[in-house]
Amino acid sequence: MVFELPEPELQGSGSLVGCIEGRRSVRQYTNAPLPIGVLSQLLWAAQGLTGPGQKRATPSAGGLYPLHLQVVVQRVSELEPGTYEYKADSHSLKLVGDRVRKGAMHELGIGDQPWLKEAAIVIGVSAKLGEAVSHFESQPPHGERGARYVYMETGALAQNVHLQSTALGVGCVLVAGFDDAGVKETLRLPSNMEPTALLCIGQRRDI
């Protein structure tokens, strides 16, 4: 089942400088759902198409674009809870799994990270790591350059989402301490994908 997302807002509100200054890691959320328009905007900021030739919001070494997004939805208006795959070319979501138990999300973290179970959504960032390593194998250090690019791109994506969250007034925190095998299973990642980051997002409790 595929769900078309609302068109992203390209004019935006709030200055870039203001968003950089106001950006914080927010780990406490209310039980209020995220509007579907907010989810749409966040996914566009992460990997949305921005120009001809499949140009995207996040830069990619050699235009390879190895990153992939899965979204665990708990509370989003007009969208059933479940696990979704983001399709950048059509700006849509494909349902790939049922609702994930909050306890299962909590168990993915290394140590106690309750925001994994309390967030309205968790965006799982993964990459075709082996493909990237092979693609850039001729660049020294051999066998490592492609992986470096993947993690740089993941960081750029995460910052985009953080700044877009700040502009929209919602909370976001990056999680890098997680059980890789557990994330692959829970988020139903294809076998050729390796998780690189989780982004927890929800309505801020401190507002």
C-alpha positions as CSV (number, residue, x, y, z in Angstrom):
1,M,0.0,0.0,0.0
2,V,1.4,3.4,-1.0
3,F,0.5,6.8,0.5
4,E,1.1,10.0,-1.4
5,L,2.5,12.7,0.9
6,P,1.5,16.3,0.8
7,E,3.7,18.6,-1.3
8,P,6.5,20.0,0.7
9,E,6.6,23.7,1.5
10,L,9.5,25.3,-0.4
11,Q,9.2,28.8,0.9
12,G,9.5,27.9,4.5
13,S,9.4,30.0,7.7
14,G,12.2,31.0,10.0
15,S,15.7,32.0,9.0
16,L,18.5,29.5,8.6
17,V,20.6,31.4,11.2
18,G,17.7,31.3,13.6
19,C,17.3,27.5,13.1
20,I,21.0,26.9,13.6
21,E,21.0,29.0,16.8
22,G,17.8,27.3,18.1
23,R,18.7,23.7,17.3
24,R,18.7,21.4,20.3
25,S,18.6,17.7,20.8
26,V,15.0,17.1,22.2
27,R,14.3,13.8,24.0
28,Q,11.0,14.4,25.6
29,Y,7.7,14.4,23.6
30,T,4.0,14.7,24.2
31,N,1.4,12.1,23.1
32,A,0.1,14.5,20.4
33,P,0.4,13.2,16.8
34,L,2.6,14.9,14.2
35,P,0.6,16.4,11.4
36,I,1.1,14.6,8.1
37,G,2.4,17.8,6.6
38,V,5.2,17.9,9.1
39,L,6.2,14.3,8.3
40,S,6.2,15.2,4.6
41,Q,8.4,18.2,5.2
42,L,10.9,16.3,7.3
43,L,11.3,13.5,4.7
44,W,11.7,16.0,2.0
45,A,14.5,17.7,4.0
46,A,16.1,14.4,4.5
47,Q,16.1,12.9,1.0
48,G,13.6,14.8,-1.1
49,L,14.2,15.6,-4.8
50,T,15.3,19.2,-5.3
51,G,16.2,19.4,-9.0
52,P,16.8,17.7,-12.3
53,G,18.9,14.5,-12.5
54,Q,17.4,13.2,-9.2
55,K,19.3,15.9,-7.2
56,R,18.3,15.6,-3.5
57,A,18.2,17.7,-0.4
58,T,21.3,15.9,1.0
59,P,24.6,15.9,-1.0
60,S,26.1,12.6,-2.1
61,A,29.6,11.7,-3.2
62,G,29.6,11.0,-6.9
63,G,25.8,11.3,-7.0
64,L,25.5,7.7,-5.8
65,Y,22.8,8.4,-3.2
66,P,23.2,5.2,-1.2
67,L,20.9,6.3,1.7
68,H,17.5,4.8,2.3
69,L,14.8,5.8,4.8
70,Q,12.4,3.6,6.8
71,V,9.9,5.4,9.0
72,V,8.4,3.8,12.2
73,V,5.1,5.6,12.6
74,Q,3.4,5.6,16.0
75,R,1.4,8.9,16.0
76,V,0.9,10.8,12.7
77,S,-2.4,12.3,11.7
78,E,-4.0,10.7,8.6
79,L,-1.6,7.8,8.7
80,E,-1.9,4.3,10.3
81,P,0.8,3.2,12.7
82,G,3.3,0.9,11.0
83,T,6.7,0.8,9.2
84,Y,7.0,2.6,6.0
85,E,9.6,3.0,3.2
86,Y,10.1,6.5,1.9
87,K,10.1,6.8,-1.9
88,A,11.9,10.0,-2.8
89,D,11.1,9.9,-6.5
90,S,7.3,10.0,-5.9
91,H,7.5,11.6,-2.4
92,S,5.4,8.8,-1.0
93,L,5.4,6.2,1.7
94,K,5.1,2.4,1.1
95,L,3.7,0.4,4.0
96,V,6.2,-2.5,4.6
97,G,5.2,-3.6,8.1
98,D,2.8,-3.5,11.0
99,R,3.0,-1.3,14.0
100,V,6.1,-1.8,16.0
101,R,5.7,-2.3,19.8
102,K,7.1,0.5,21.9
103,G,9.0,-2.0,23.9
104,A,10.6,-3.3,20.8
105,M,11.7,0.2,19.8
106,H,13.2,0.8,23.3
107,E,15.2,-2.5,23.1
108,L,17.0,-1.2,20.0
109,G,19.0,1.4,21.9
110,I,22.3,0.7,23.6
111,G,21.5,1.7,27.2
112,D,18.3,3.3,28.4
113,Q,17.0,5.6,25.6
114,P,13.3,6.0,26.2
115,W,12.9,8.5,23.4
116,L,13.0,5.6,21.0
117,K,9.6,4.3,22.3
118,E,8.1,7.8,23.1
119,A,8.7,9.5,19.7
120,A,5.8,10.0,17.3
121,I,8.1,8.7,14.5
122,V,11.5,7.2,14.2
123,I,13.3,7.7,10.9
124,G,15.7,4.9,10.3
125,V,18.6,5.8,8.0
126,S,20.4,3.0,6.3
127,A,22.8,2.6,3.3
128,K,23.9,0.3,0.6
129,L,27.3,0.2,2.4
130,G,28.8,-2.6,0.4
131,E,27.8,-0.9,-2.9
132,A,29.4,2.4,-1.8
133,V,32.6,0.7,-0.7
134,S,32.9,-1.1,-4.0
135,H,32.1,2.0,-6.0
136,F,34.9,4.0,-4.4
137,E,37.3,1.1,-4.0
138,S,40.0,2.7,-6.2
139,Q,40.2,5.7,-3.9
140,P,42.6,5.4,-1.0
141,P,42.5,4.2,1.7
142,H,41.3,1.2,-0.3
143,G,38.0,-0.3,1.0
144,E,37.3,2.5,3.4
145,R,36.6,5.6,1.3
146,G,33.1,4.6,0.4
147,A,32.1,4.0,4.0
148,R,33.5,7.4,5.0
149,Y,31.3,9.0,2.4
150,V,28.2,7.1,3.6
151,Y,28.7,8.3,7.2
152,M,29.3,11.9,6.1
153,E,26.1,11.8,4.1
154,T,24.2,10.4,7.0
155,G,25.5,13.3,9.1
156,A,24.4,15.9,6.5
157,L,20.9,14.2,6.4
158,A,20.6,14.3,10.1
159,Q,21.5,18.0,10.3
160,N,18.9,18.8,7.6
161,V,16.3,17.0,9.6
162,H,17.3,18.7,12.9
163,L,17.1,22.1,11.3
164,Q,13.8,21.4,9.6
165,S,12.5,20.1,12.9
166,T,13.5,23.4,14.6
167,A,11.8,25.4,11.9
168,L,8.6,23.4,12.3
169,G,8.7,23.6,16.2
170,V,9.0,19.8,16.8
171,G,11.6,18.0,18.7
172,C,14.3,15.8,17.2
173,V,17.3,13.7,18.5
174,L,19.8,11.7,16.7
175,V,20.5,8.2,18.0
176,A,23.7,6.5,17.0
177,G,23.9,3.9,19.8
178,F,21.8,1.0,18.6
179,D,21.8,-2.7,18.0
180,D,22.5,-3.0,14.3
181,A,20.9,-6.5,13.9
182,G,17.9,-5.5,15.9
183,V,17.3,-2.4,13.8
184,K,17.6,-4.4,10.6
185,E,15.0,-6.8,11.7
186,T,12.6,-4.3,13.4
187,L,12.7,-1.8,10.5
188,R,12.5,-4.6,7.9
189,L,15.6,-3.4,6.1
190,P,16.6,-5.2,2.9
191,S,19.6,-7.5,3.3
192,N,21.9,-5.2,1.4
193,M,21.2,-2.3,3.8
194,E,23.1,-1.4,6.9
195,P,21.7,1.0,9.5
196,T,23.6,4.3,10.0
197,A,21.4,6.4,12.3
198,L,18.0,6.7,13.9
199,L,16.1,10.1,14.2
200,C,13.5,10.3,17.0
201,I,10.9,13.1,16.4
202,G,7.8,14.2,18.2
203,Q,5.9,17.1,19.6
204,R,8.1,18.9,22.1
205,R,7.1,18.5,25.8
206,D,9.0,21.6,26.8
207,I,6.8,24.1,24.8
